[in-house]
Amino acid sequence: MVSPSQKPSVYSNMAALGKYGGHCIQKNSRFLLSNLEQLWGHRSFGWTPALRQQAAEANKESTETIVIPRKKTWSNVAVLEALASTVSKDPTAYHYQFQDDSYLSPRTTYELKLFALSQEAGRSAAKYFVNTNPKFFTKDFAEPHIPCLMPETVSLLLEEVSEEALKERIHLRKVTAAIDMYDQLLQAGTAVSMETSHELLDLICFFGDSDPVEGEELQMEDSEEFRMVKKKTKFNQPSNLQCTWKDDNNAERIFNLLPERDTRCYSALIRGMVKYGAYDKALSMFTEMLNNRLTGDVHIFNALISVTPKIQNTREKKWDLILELLTQMSQQKVQPNLLTFNTVLKCLSQCGPTAKTVALSILTEMKAIGIAPSLATYTYILWTFFKTASCAERNTDILQEMMLELEGTSFTCQDPDDIYFFGSAIKICLQSKDLELGYKVQSLVEVGENWRLLGDSFESSIYFGRFFSLLCQMEHIDVVLKWYARHVPSLFYPNSQGLRDLMQALDTDDRLDFLPAVWKEIQSLRHVHRPNLLEELISLMARDKHSPEVQESFAMCALEIKNVYESASRAKYNPTWSSMSLSNITTLLLRANKTQQAWDMLKLFKANNKVPSDDLLEDFLSVCRSDSSPQRAVELVQLSASFCLQSTQRLATRALAEFDLTEEQR
């Protein structure tokens, strides 16, 4: 039993023991940690000094600030572009737009245009049906949503007289309805904002105060039909596809009703007058704007400069008017843009020889103020310096400098006339017979997506046709055939002149054994009904003698061409027999020892009122001798006598001397 007096000593002894035990544990733990650190330093567990250094550097880098890269925005077709970059183009395949329907496989440029227009007409018809019957197309199956596949809002939703209803009609391009709504607003005493008035004037002036035709695109002037009509009309006459600007039309009426007229109002009116042929009126409106102490904008000056060749008749007056407009532009401190310089250069190309010195200074001025030229800029300079073929033959230094400057550059379309550069450049190369320069132009086409600037199918076929003609004239035939296989039919379809150039190239390099392949191409491209092309082909085949294998292939082609001629009587615009074509086919059949078919050809001479040549009859008589056919020789002499040929007596003498004839045959 422990007395109370003993308890403190016991507690103190227990505390001392606990303190001593804690001190020992702390001391031993420090000793243990120290030994472990030494052991860790001696035991590297397979780490070499190099690895330890790398680990230290990695640990150091991990302590630095981590910079998170910015989020990259991908386009909607980024995956398709990545997949497309993994495959190359198939030169033997037709254009991708025709690969969904095997029937739409064009063989000529005409069929390419026809099938493309047919597809577009089908899409337009489908779009019209969808837009006019939207209630049948309310369910959206596409995931994600594709707006262009759904019906467009083409019907008016707002019927009350309000500015919002006017904006709706402007947005839907309802010209007549927008004008009526504007008049109703004025009658109701409702003020229309200046911004809405600007949009209404733009709409009326763009469409010429009339509703656009159903299904008509805004870019009507870019269509092939418009360009073809424009080429057939004179430069200073408006095209029949465009309506004319009428006096006191709704655009002028609304303009005069405006309480306040600013530069934007004048700009819409002047550009509308320029578009629809009221050139003098546009110039008068510009003068009125200046009298009202308003400054013009760049669009007004561009429009007026573009019609200076149509306002003035002489070259000097054209340039004086351009200078006057540019001077006013500078005085009003209006900053020119790319289209301003391009418009000036385009007008300069019609100002005669004096334009050559001005064109290069304008190009220098463009670069000085930081405006990069487009392909249309260089196109107008080419038009200025190379008006005729003789100019290209004398000097191509301008084009050489251009190609040196543009080498490796990828372009985007900035001017509607950008598509004419490559065609104009390759034309100069063809006229000057400069193959090296032509290769530079083709290399520029292959940079990036510059091929898109070749234009539509018509302009593209012109470019490739000229490039191929240059190759045929200046390049070795093996290289020509490689380019032909690379471009046909994926990029263009040669016309009859292109195939004629190919045959001349084969003739120049003495490779006439390829003529059967050319005949296959003529059939594939559907040029079999062009008599000049067929006659040139069989003339080359019949001009010289070749090996038996080549002569056999020529004879097979001759028989196929004969079938084309024989079917001409049942069709329209097909080739008809000529003495040259009959003689050449007969010669080819004789050289291939096809005597019976050759004899049938001789009968066609009389049937088509043609006369065989003396040399052909002499050759036929020689074949009869080699075949030991006296009866055929006698018939040949009789055929010659029926044509009343002077060589009949000579043929008869040969037949008597070279054949054993019976009394009846004599």
C-alpha positions as CSV (number, residue, x, y, z in Angstrom):
1,M,0.0,0.0,0.0
2,V,1.5,3.2,-1.1
3,S,1.0,6.2,1.2
4,P,-0.1,9.5,-0.2
5,S,3.3,11.0,0.7
6,Q,5.0,8.6,-1.6
7,K,2.9,9.3,-4.7
8,P,4.7,12.4,-5.9
9,S,8.1,10.7,-6.0
10,V,6.6,7.9,-7.9
11,Y,5.1,10.3,-10.5
12,S,8.4,12.1,-10.7
13,N,10.3,8.9,-11.3
14,M,7.9,7.9,-14.1
15,A,8.2,11.3,-15.7
16,A,12.0,11.0,-15.6
17,L,11.9,7.6,-17.2
18,G,9.6,8.9,-19.9
19,K,11.8,11.8,-20.6
20,Y,14.9,9.6,-20.7
21,G,13.2,7.2,-23.1
22,G,12.1,10.0,-25.4
23,H,15.6,11.4,-25.5
24,C,17.0,8.0,-26.5
25,I,14.4,7.5,-29.2
26,Q,15.2,11.0,-30.7
27,K,18.9,10.3,-30.6
28,N,18.6,6.9,-32.2
29,S,16.3,8.2,-34.9
30,R,18.8,10.9,-35.9
31,F,21.5,8.3,-36.0
32,L,19.4,6.0,-38.1
33,L,18.5,8.7,-40.6
34,S,22.1,9.8,-40.9
35,N,23.1,6.2,-41.7
36,L,20.3,5.8,-44.2
37,E,21.4,8.9,-46.0
38,Q,25.0,7.7,-46.2
39,L,23.7,4.3,-47.3
40,W,21.6,5.9,-50.0
41,G,24.5,7.8,-51.2
42,H,26.7,4.7,-51.5
43,R,23.9,2.5,-53.0
44,S,22.7,4.1,-56.3
45,F,20.4,1.2,-57.1
46,G,21.6,1.0,-60.7
47,W,21.6,4.8,-61.3
48,T,24.7,6.1,-63.1
49,P,26.0,9.7,-62.6
50,A,24.6,10.7,-66.0
51,L,21.1,9.4,-65.0
52,R,21.3,11.2,-61.7
53,Q,22.2,14.4,-63.6
54,Q,19.3,14.0,-65.9
55,A,17.0,13.4,-63.0
56,A,18.3,16.5,-61.3
57,E,17.7,18.6,-64.5
58,A,14.2,17.2,-64.8
59,N,13.5,18.0,-61.2
60,K,14.7,21.5,-61.9
61,E,12.6,21.9,-65.0
62,S,9.5,20.7,-63.2
63,T,9.8,23.6,-60.9
64,E,9.6,26.1,-63.8
65,T,6.3,27.7,-64.9
66,I,4.3,25.5,-67.4
67,V,3.1,27.5,-70.4
68,I,-0.2,26.1,-71.8
69,P,-0.4,26.6,-75.6
70,R,-3.3,28.5,-77.1
71,K,-6.2,26.5,-78.3
72,K,-6.0,25.9,-82.1
73,T,-9.2,26.4,-84.0
74,W,-9.7,23.8,-86.7
75,S,-11.9,24.3,-89.8
76,N,-14.9,22.2,-90.4
77,V,-13.1,20.2,-93.1
78,A,-9.8,19.9,-91.3
79,V,-10.1,16.1,-91.1
80,L,-11.0,15.8,-94.8
81,E,-8.0,18.0,-95.7
82,A,-5.7,15.8,-93.6
83,L,-7.0,12.7,-95.3
84,A,-6.7,14.2,-98.7
85,S,-3.1,15.1,-98.1
86,T,-2.3,11.4,-97.7
87,V,-3.2,10.5,-101.3
88,S,-2.0,11.8,-104.7
89,K,-4.1,12.8,-107.6
90,D,-5.1,10.2,-110.2
91,P,-4.4,11.6,-113.6
92,T,-6.6,9.0,-115.3
93,A,-9.7,9.8,-113.3
94,Y,-12.3,12.3,-114.3
95,H,-13.1,15.4,-112.3
96,Y,-14.4,14.5,-108.8
97,Q,-17.8,16.1,-109.5
98,F,-18.5,13.4,-112.1
99,Q,-17.4,10.4,-110.2
100,D,-20.7,9.8,-108.5
101,D,-22.5,9.0,-111.7
102,S,-20.7,6.8,-114.3
103,Y,-23.0,8.2,-117.0
104,L,-21.6,11.7,-116.5
105,S,-18.1,10.9,-117.8
106,P,-17.3,13.8,-120.1
107,R,-15.1,13.2,-123.2
108,T,-15.0,16.8,-124.5
109,T,-15.0,20.3,-123.1
110,Y,-18.5,20.7,-124.4
111,E,-19.7,17.6,-122.5
112,L,-17.8,18.8,-119.4
113,K,-19.8,22.1,-119.5
114,L,-23.1,20.3,-120.4
115,F,-22.8,17.8,-117.6
116,A,-21.7,20.4,-115.0
117,L,-24.6,22.6,-116.0
118,S,-27.0,19.7,-115.8
119,Q,-25.9,18.9,-112.3
120,E,-26.2,22.5,-111.2
121,A,-29.6,22.7,-112.8
122,G,-30.7,19.6,-110.9
123,R,-29.5,21.2,-107.6
124,S,-31.2,24.5,-108.4
125,A,-34.5,22.6,-109.1
126,A,-34.2,20.7,-105.9
127,K,-33.4,23.9,-104.0
128,Y,-36.4,25.6,-105.5
129,F,-38.7,22.8,-104.6
130,V,-37.4,22.7,-101.0
131,N,-37.8,26.4,-100.6
132,T,-41.2,26.7,-102.1
133,N,-42.5,23.7,-100.1
134,P,-40.8,23.9,-96.7
135,K,-43.6,22.1,-94.9
136,F,-42.4,18.8,-96.4
137,F,-38.9,19.2,-95.2
138,T,-39.2,20.0,-91.5
139,K,-37.3,17.0,-90.1
140,D,-33.6,17.4,-89.8
141,F,-31.7,14.1,-90.1
142,A,-28.2,15.6,-90.3
143,E,-26.0,15.4,-87.3
144,P,-24.5,18.0,-86.8
145,H,-27.0,20.4,-88.3
146,I,-26.3,21.5,-91.9
147,P,-28.2,24.7,-92.6
148,C,-27.8,24.7,-96.4
149,L,-29.8,21.4,-96.6
150,M,-32.8,22.9,-94.8
151,P,-35.4,25.2,-96.4
152,E,-34.6,28.9,-96.6
153,T,-37.0,31.5,-95.3
154,V,-38.3,33.0,-98.5
155,S,-41.8,34.0,-97.4
156,L,-42.6,37.2,-95.5
157,L,-43.5,36.8,-91.9
158,L,-44.1,40.5,-90.9
159,E,-47.2,42.1,-92.4
160,E,-47.6,45.2,-90.3
161,V,-46.2,48.5,-91.5
162,S,-42.9,48.9,-89.6
163,E,-39.2,49.4,-90.1
164,E,-38.6,45.8,-89.1
165,A,-40.9,44.6,-91.9
166,L,-38.9,46.8,-94.3
167,K,-35.6,45.2,-93.1
168,E,-37.1,41.8,-93.6
169,R,-38.0,42.6,-97.2
170,I,-34.6,44.0,-97.9
171,H,-33.0,40.9,-96.4
172,L,-35.1,38.6,-98.6
173,R,-34.3,40.8,-101.7
174,K,-37.9,41.6,-102.3
175,V,-37.3,44.8,-104.2
176,T,-40.9,45.8,-105.1
177,A,-42.2,44.8,-101.7
178,A,-39.5,46.8,-99.9
179,I,-40.3,49.9,-102.0
180,D,-44.0,49.6,-101.2
181,M,-43.3,49.2,-97.5
182,Y,-41.0,52.3,-97.6
183,D,-43.8,54.3,-99.2
184,Q,-46.3,53.1,-96.6
185,L,-44.0,54.2,-93.8
186,L,-43.6,57.6,-95.3
187,Q,-47.4,58.0,-95.7
188,A,-47.9,56.9,-92.1
189,G,-45.4,59.6,-91.0
190,T,-42.9,57.1,-89.7
191,A,-39.3,58.1,-90.0
192,V,-36.9,55.5,-91.5
193,S,-33.4,55.3,-90.1
194,M,-30.5,56.3,-92.3
195,E,-29.0,52.8,-92.0
196,T,-32.2,51.2,-93.3
197,S,-32.4,53.8,-96.1
198,H,-28.8,52.9,-97.1
199,E,-29.6,49.2,-97.3
200,L,-32.8,49.9,-99.4
201,L,-30.8,52.1,-101.9
202,D,-28.2,49.4,-102.1
203,L,-30.8,46.8,-102.9
204,I,-32.6,48.9,-105.6
205,C,-29.4,50.0,-107.3
206,F,-27.9,46.5,-107.3
207,F,-30.9,44.8,-108.9
208,G,-31.8,47.8,-111.2
209,D,-35.2,48.7,-109.7
210,S,-36.7,45.2,-110.4
211,D,-37.1,42.0,-108.5
212,P,-34.4,39.4,-109.3
213,V,-35.4,36.5,-111.4
214,E,-36.4,33.4,-109.4
215,G,-33.3,31.3,-108.7
216,E,-31.0,34.0,-110.0
217,E,-27.7,34.3,-108.1
218,L,-26.2,37.6,-107.0
219,Q,-23.1,37.0,-109.0
220,M,-24.9,37.0,-112.4
221,E,-22.0,38.7,-114.1
222,D,-19.7,35.8,-113.2
223,S,-21.7,33.3,-115.2
224,E,-20.4,31.8,-118.4
225,E,-23.5,33.0,-120.3
226,F,-22.8,36.5,-119.3
227,R,-19.2,36.3,-120.3
228,M,-20.0,34.8,-123.7
229,V,-22.6,37.5,-124.5
230,K,-20.2,40.2,-123.2
231,K,-17.5,39.0,-125.6
232,K,-19.8,39.2,-128.5
233,T,-20.9,42.8,-127.8
234,K,-18.9,45.9,-128.3
235,F,-16.9,47.3,-125.4
236,N,-18.8,50.5,-125.1
237,Q,-22.3,48.9,-125.3
238,P,-24.2,47.4,-122.4
239,S,-25.0,43.7,-122.6
240,N,-28.5,42.5,-123.4
241,L,-28.4,40.5,-120.2
242,Q,-28.5,43.7,-118.2
243,C,-31.5,46.0,-117.8
244,T,-30.9,49.7,-118.4
245,W,-31.0,52.6,-115.9
246,K,-34.4,54.4,-116.3
247,D,-34.8,58.1,-115.6
248,D,-36.6,59.0,-112.4
249,N,-36.8,55.4,-111.2
250,N,-37.5,54.4,-107.6
251,A,-33.8,54.7,-106.6
252,E,-33.7,58.4,-107.7
253,R,-37.1,59.0,-106.2
254,I,-36.2,57.6,-102.8
255,F,-32.9,59.4,-103.0
256,N,-34.6,62.8,-103.5
257,L,-37.1,62.0,-100.7
258,L,-34.3,61.5,-98.1
259,P,-34.1,64.4,-95.6
260,E,-30.3,64.1,-95.5
261,R,-28.0,62.6,-98.2
262,D,-24.6,61.4,-97.2
263,T,-21.7,59.8,-99.1
264,R,-23.2,56.3,-98.7
265,C,-26.4,57.4,-100.6
266,Y,-24.4,58.9,-103.5
267,S,-22.2,55.8,-103.6
268,A,-25.2,53.5,-104.0
269,L,-26.7,55.7,-106.7
270,I,-23.5,56.2,-108.7
271,R,-22.5,52.5,-108.6
272,G,-26.0,51.6,-109.8
273,M,-25.8,54.0,-112.7
274,V,-22.4,52.6,-113.7
275,K,-23.6,49.0,-113.5
276,Y,-26.6,49.7,-115.7
277,G,-25.0,51.9,-118.4
278,A,-25.9,55.5,-117.2
279,Y,-22.3,56.6,-117.3
280,D,-22.8,60.3,-118.0
281,K,-25.5,60.5,-115.4
282,A,-23.1,58.9,-112.9
283,L,-20.5,61.5,-113.6
284,S,-23.1,64.3,-113.1
285,M,-24.2,62.8,-109.8
286,F,-20.5,62.7,-108.7
287,T,-20.3,66.4,-109.6
288,E,-23.4,67.2,-107.6
289,M,-21.9,65.4,-104.6
290,L,-18.8,67.5,-104.8
291,N,-20.9,70.7,-105.1
292,N,-22.7,69.6,-101.8
293,R,-19.2,69.5,-100.2
294,L,-19.3,65.8,-99.6
295,T,-16.2,63.6,-100.1
296,G,-16.5,60.4,-102.1
297,D,-15.5,57.0,-100.9
298,V,-13.2,54.5,-102.7
299,H,-16.1,52.6,-104.2
300,I,-17.3,55.7,-106.0
301,F,-13.9,56.4,-107.5
302,N,-13.4,52.8,-108.5
303,A,-16.7,52.7,-110.3
304,L,-16.1,56.0,-112.2
305,I,-12.6,55.0,-113.2
306,S,-13.8,51.7,-114.6
307,V,-16.1,53.5,-117.1
308,T,-13.7,56.1,-118.3
309,P,-13.0,54.1,-121.6
310,K,-16.8,54.2,-122.2
311,I,-17.2,57.9,-121.4
312,Q,-14.3,59.2,-123.5
313,N,-13.4,58.2,-127.1
314,T,-9.8,59.2,-127.6
315,R,-6.9,57.7,-125.6
316,E,-5.7,61.1,-124.4
317,K,-9.1,62.0,-123.0
318,K,-9.4,58.7,-121.3
319,W,-6.1,59.1,-119.5
320,D,-6.9,62.8,-118.6
321,L,-10.2,61.8,-117.0
322,I,-8.4,59.1,-115.0
323,L,-5.8,61.6,-113.8
324,E,-8.6,64.0,-112.8
325,L,-10.3,61.4,-110.7
326,L,-7.1,60.3,-109.1
327,T,-6.3,63.9,-108.3
328,Q,-9.6,64.5,-106.6
329,M,-9.1,61.2,-104.8
330,S,-5.9,62.5,-103.4
331,Q,-7.3,65.9,-102.5
332,Q,-10.2,64.3,-100.6
333,K,-7.7,62.0,-98.9
334,V,-9.4,58.8,-100.0
335,Q,-7.1,55.8,-99.5
336,P,-7.0,53.7,-102.7
337,N,-7.3,49.9,-102.5
338,L,-6.2,47.1,-104.7
339,L,-9.2,47.4,-107.0
340,T,-8.4,51.1,-107.5
341,F,-5.0,50.3,-109.0
342,N,-6.3,47.3,-110.9
343,T,-9.0,49.4,-112.4
344,V,-6.5,52.1,-113.5
345,L,-4.3,49.5,-115.0
346,K,-7.2,47.9,-116.8
347,C,-8.2,51.2,-118.4
348,L,-4.5,51.9,-119.2
349,S,-4.4,48.7,-121.3
350,Q,-6.8,50.5,-123.7
351,C,-4.8,53.8,-123.9
352,G,-2.2,52.8,-126.5
353,P,1.6,52.8,-126.3
354,T,1.8,55.7,-123.9
355,A,0.4,53.4,-121.2
356,K,3.6,51.3,-121.0
357,T,5.6,54.0,-119.2
358,V,2.7,54.7,-116.8
359,A,1.8,51.1,-116.0
360,L,5.2,50.3,-114.3
361,S,5.1,53.5,-112.2
362,I,1.6,52.5,-111.0
363,L,2.9,49.1,-110.0
364,T,5.8,50.8,-108.1
365,E,3.3,53.1,-106.3
366,M,1.2,50.2,-105.2
367,K,4.1,48.5,-103.5
368,A,5.3,51.8,-102.0
369,I,2.0,52.3,-100.1
370,G,1.9,48.6,-99.0
371,I,-0.7,47.2,-101.4
372,A,0.3,43.8,-102.7
373,P,-0.5,43.3,-106.3
374,S,-2.9,40.5,-107.3
375,L,-2.7,38.3,-110.4
376,A,-5.1,40.7,-112.1
377,T,-2.5,43.5,-111.6
378,Y,0.1,41.5,-113.6
379,T,-2.6,40.5,-116.1
380,Y,-3.3,44.1,-117.0
381,I,0.4,44.8,-117.3
382,L,0.7,41.9,-119.7
383,W,-2.2,43.2,-121.7
384,T,-0.5,46.6,-121.9
385,F,2.9,45.4,-123.1
386,F,1.8,42.4,-125.3
387,K,-1.1,43.7,-127.4
388,T,0.0,41.6,-130.4
389,A,1.9,38.4,-131.1
390,S,4.8,40.4,-132.5
391,C,5.3,42.1,-129.1
392,A,5.7,38.7,-127.5
393,E,8.1,37.5,-130.2
394,R,10.4,40.5,-129.7
395,N,10.8,40.7,-125.9
396,T,9.5,38.7,-122.9
397,D,11.6,40.5,-120.3
398,I,8.5,41.8,-118.5
399,L,7.1,38.3,-118.1
400,Q,10.5,37.0,-117.0
401,E,10.7,39.5,-114.2
402,M,7.2,38.7,-113.2
403,M,7.8,35.0,-112.9
404,L,11.0,35.7,-111.0
405,E,9.1,37.8,-108.5
406,L,6.1,35.4,-108.2
407,E,8.1,32.2,-108.0
408,G,6.8,30.0,-105.2
409,T,4.0,32.4,-104.2
410,S,0.5,31.0,-103.3
411,F,-2.4,33.3,-104.3
412,T,-6.0,33.8,-103.4
413,C,-8.6,35.4,-105.6
414,Q,-8.8,39.1,-104.8
415,D,-10.1,40.4,-108.2
416,P,-12.5,38.8,-110.7
417,D,-9.9,39.1,-113.4
418,D,-7.3,37.1,-111.5
419,I,-8.4,34.1,-113.5
420,Y,-6.9,35.5,-116.7
421,F,-3.3,35.8,-115.7
422,F,-2.2,32.2,-116.4
423,G,-3.9,32.1,-119.7
424,S,-2.3,35.4,-120.8
425,A,1.1,34.4,-119.6
426,I,1.1,31.0,-121.3
427,K,-0.1,32.7,-124.5
428,I,2.9,34.9,-124.5
429,C,5.2,31.8,-123.9
430,L,3.5,30.1,-126.9
431,Q,3.9,33.1,-129.2
432,S,7.5,33.6,-128.3
433,K,8.2,29.8,-128.3
434,D,9.8,30.1,-124.9
435,L,9.6,26.6,-123.3
436,E,11.6,27.5,-120.2
437,L,9.3,30.4,-119.4
438,G,6.3,28.1,-120.0
439,Y,7.6,25.7,-117.4
440,K,7.9,28.5,-114.9
441,V,4.3,29.5,-115.5
442,Q,3.2,25.8,-115.0
443,S,5.3,25.6,-111.8
444,L,3.5,28.6,-110.4
445,V,0.2,27.0,-111.2
446,E,1.2,24.0,-109.1
447,V,2.1,26.0,-106.0
448,G,-0.5,25.6,-103.3
449,E,-4.0,26.1,-104.6
450,N,-3.1,28.4,-107.5
451,W,-4.8,26.0,-109.8
452,R,-8.1,27.4,-108.6
453,L,-7.2,30.6,-110.3
454,L,-7.2,29.0,-113.8
455,G,-10.9,29.9,-114.0
456,D,-13.8,27.9,-115.1
457,S,-13.7,24.9,-117.4
458,F,-13.4,27.1,-120.5
459,E,-10.6,29.2,-119.3
460,S,-8.8,26.2,-117.8
461,S,-9.0,24.3,-121.1
462,I,-7.5,27.3,-122.9
463,Y,-4.6,27.4,-120.6
464,F,-3.8,23.7,-120.8
465,G,-4.4,23.7,-124.5
466,R,-1.8,26.4,-125.0
467,F,0.7,24.8,-122.7
468,F,0.3,21.5,-124.5
469,S,0.7,23.1,-127.9
470,L,4.0,24.7,-126.6
471,L,5.2,21.3,-125.5
472,C,4.4,19.8,-128.8
473,Q,6.4,22.4,-130.7
474,M,9.4,22.6,-128.4
475,E,9.8,19.5,-126.3
476,H,10.9,15.9,-127.0
477,I,8.0,13.6,-127.8
478,D,8.6,11.3,-124.7
479,V,8.2,14.3,-122.4
480,V,5.1,15.4,-124.4
481,L,3.5,12.0,-123.9
482,K,4.3,12.1,-120.2
483,W,2.5,15.5,-119.8
484,Y,-0.4,14.2,-121.9
485,A,-0.9,11.2,-119.6
486,R,-0.6,13.6,-116.6
487,H,-3.3,16.1,-117.8
488,V,-5.8,14.0,-119.8
489,P,-8.6,13.5,-118.8
490,S,-8.2,14.7,-115.2
491,L,-7.5,18.3,-116.1
492,F,-8.5,19.0,-119.7
493,Y,-9.8,17.5,-122.9
494,P,-7.7,18.3,-126.0
495,N,-9.6,19.7,-129.0
496,S,-8.9,18.8,-132.6
497,Q,-6.0,21.4,-132.8
498,G,-4.3,19.8,-129.7
499,L,-4.4,16.4,-131.3
500,R,-3.2,17.8,-134.6
501,D,-0.2,19.3,-132.6
502,L,0.4,16.0,-131.1
503,M,0.6,14.3,-134.5
504,Q,3.0,16.9,-135.8
505,A,5.2,16.3,-132.7
506,L,5.2,12.5,-133.5
507,D,6.1,13.3,-137.1
508,T,8.9,15.6,-136.1
509,D,10.5,13.0,-133.8
510,D,9.8,10.1,-136.3
511,R,7.5,8.3,-133.9
512,L,4.6,7.6,-136.3
513,D,4.2,4.2,-134.7
514,F,2.2,6.0,-132.0
515,L,-0.5,7.1,-134.5
516,P,-2.8,4.1,-133.7
517,A,-2.8,5.3,-130.0
518,V,-3.7,8.8,-131.3
519,W,-6.6,7.3,-133.2
520,K,-7.8,5.7,-130.0
521,E,-7.7,9.1,-128.3
522,I,-9.6,10.7,-131.2
523,Q,-12.3,8.1,-130.7
524,S,-12.3,8.5,-126.9
525,L,-12.5,12.3,-127.1
526,R,-15.2,12.0,-129.8
527,H,-13.4,13.9,-132.6
528,V,-14.1,11.2,-135.2
529,H,-16.5,13.5,-137.1
530,R,-13.8,16.1,-137.9
531,P,-12.7,15.5,-141.5
532,N,-9.5,17.6,-141.4
533,L,-8.3,15.7,-138.3
534,L,-9.0,12.3,-139.9
535,E,-7.4,13.2,-143.2
536,E,-4.2,14.4,-141.5
537,L,-4.1,11.2,-139.5
538,I,-4.4,8.8,-142.5
539,S,-2.1,11.0,-144.5
540,L,0.7,10.6,-142.0
541,M,0.0,6.8,-141.9
542,A,0.2,6.5,-145.7
543,R,3.1,8.8,-146.3
544,D,5.9,6.3,-145.6
545,K,6.4,2.6,-145.5
546,H,6.9,0.9,-142.1
547,S,7.5,-2.5,-140.6
548,P,4.8,-5.2,-141.2
549,E,3.6,-4.9,-137.6
550,V,3.1,-1.1,-137.9
551,Q,1.5,-1.5,-141.3
552,E,-1.0,-4.0,-139.8
553,S,-1.9,-1.6,-137.0
554,F,-2.3,1.2,-139.6
555,A,-4.6,-1.0,-141.7
556,M,-6.8,-1.7,-138.7
557,C,-7.1,2.0,-138.0
558,A,-7.9,2.6,-141.7
559,L,-10.8,0.1,-141.6
560,E,-12.2,1.8,-138.5
561,I,-11.9,5.2,-140.2
562,K,-13.7,3.7,-143.2
563,N,-16.6,2.7,-141.0
564,V,-16.8,6.3,-139.7
565,Y,-17.0,7.6,-143.3
566,E,-19.6,5.0,-144.3
567,S,-21.8,6.0,-141.3
568,A,-21.7,9.7,-142.4
569,S,-24.5,9.3,-144.8
570,R,-26.9,8.5,-141.9
571,A,-25.8,11.4,-139.7
572,K,-25.5,15.1,-139.9
573,Y,-22.2,17.1,-139.8
574,N,-20.2,14.0,-140.4
575,P,-17.1,13.7,-142.7
576,T,-17.6,12.9,-146.4
577,W,-15.2,11.0,-148.7
578,S,-12.5,13.0,-150.5
579,S,-10.1,11.7,-153.1
580,M,-7.2,12.0,-150.6
581,S,-8.9,10.0,-147.9
582,L,-10.0,7.3,-150.3
583,S,-6.5,7.0,-151.7
584,N,-4.7,7.0,-148.3
585,I,-7.0,4.3,-146.9
586,T,-6.6,2.1,-150.0
587,T,-2.8,2.5,-149.8
588,L,-2.7,1.5,-146.2
589,L,-4.8,-1.7,-147.0
590,L,-2.5,-2.6,-149.9
591,R,0.6,-2.3,-147.7
592,A,-1.0,-4.7,-145.2
593,N,-1.8,-7.2,-147.9
594,K,-5.5,-6.7,-147.5
595,T,-6.2,-6.8,-151.2
596,Q,-9.9,-7.5,-151.1
597,Q,-10.6,-4.6,-148.7
598,A,-8.4,-2.4,-150.9
599,W,-10.4,-3.5,-154.0
600,D,-13.6,-2.5,-152.2
601,M,-12.1,0.9,-151.6
602,L,-11.5,1.3,-155.3
603,K,-15.1,0.8,-156.0
604,L,-16.0,3.6,-153.6
605,F,-14.2,6.1,-155.9
606,K,-16.8,5.7,-158.6
607,A,-19.6,5.6,-156.1
608,N,-18.6,8.9,-154.7
609,N,-17.6,10.5,-158.0
610,K,-13.9,10.6,-157.1
611,V,-10.9,9.9,-159.2
612,P,-8.0,7.7,-158.0
613,S,-4.5,8.9,-158.5
614,D,-2.1,7.3,-161.1
615,D,0.3,6.3,-158.4
616,L,-2.4,4.4,-156.5
617,L,-3.3,2.4,-159.6
618,E,0.3,1.6,-160.3
619,D,0.8,0.4,-156.7
620,F,-2.4,-1.7,-157.0
621,L,-1.1,-3.3,-160.2
622,S,2.2,-4.2,-158.5
623,V,0.2,-5.9,-155.7
624,C,-1.8,-7.9,-158.3
625,R,1.5,-9.1,-159.8
626,S,2.9,-10.2,-156.4
627,D,-0.4,-12.0,-155.8
628,S,-0.4,-13.6,-159.3
629,S,-3.9,-12.3,-160.0
630,P,-4.3,-11.5,-163.7
631,Q,-8.0,-11.2,-163.5
632,R,-7.8,-8.5,-160.8
633,A,-5.2,-6.7,-163.1
634,V,-7.6,-6.7,-166.0
635,E,-10.4,-5.3,-163.8
636,L,-8.0,-2.6,-162.7
637,V,-7.3,-1.6,-166.2
638,Q,-11.0,-1.5,-167.0
639,L,-11.7,0.6,-163.9
640,S,-9.0,3.1,-165.0
641,A,-10.6,3.2,-168.5
642,S,-14.0,4.0,-166.9
643,F,-12.4,7.1,-165.3
644,C,-10.8,8.1,-168.7
645,L,-7.4,8.3,-167.1
646,Q,-4.3,9.0,-169.2
647,S,-2.5,6.2,-167.4
648,T,-4.9,3.6,-168.7
649,Q,-2.6,2.9,-171.7
650,R,0.4,2.5,-169.5
651,L,-1.5,0.2,-167.1
652,A,-2.6,-2.0,-170.1
653,T,0.9,-2.2,-171.4
654,R,2.2,-3.4,-168.0
655,A,-0.6,-5.9,-167.7
656,L,0.2,-7.4,-171.1
657,A,3.9,-7.6,-170.3
658,E,3.7,-8.8,-166.7
659,F,0.8,-11.2,-166.7
660,D,-0.1,-14.3,-168.7
661,L,-3.5,-13.3,-170.0
662,T,-6.0,-15.4,-171.9
663,E,-7.4,-14.3,-175.3
664,E,-10.6,-13.1,-173.6
665,Q,-8.6,-11.1,-171.1
666,R,-6.5,-9.5,-173.8
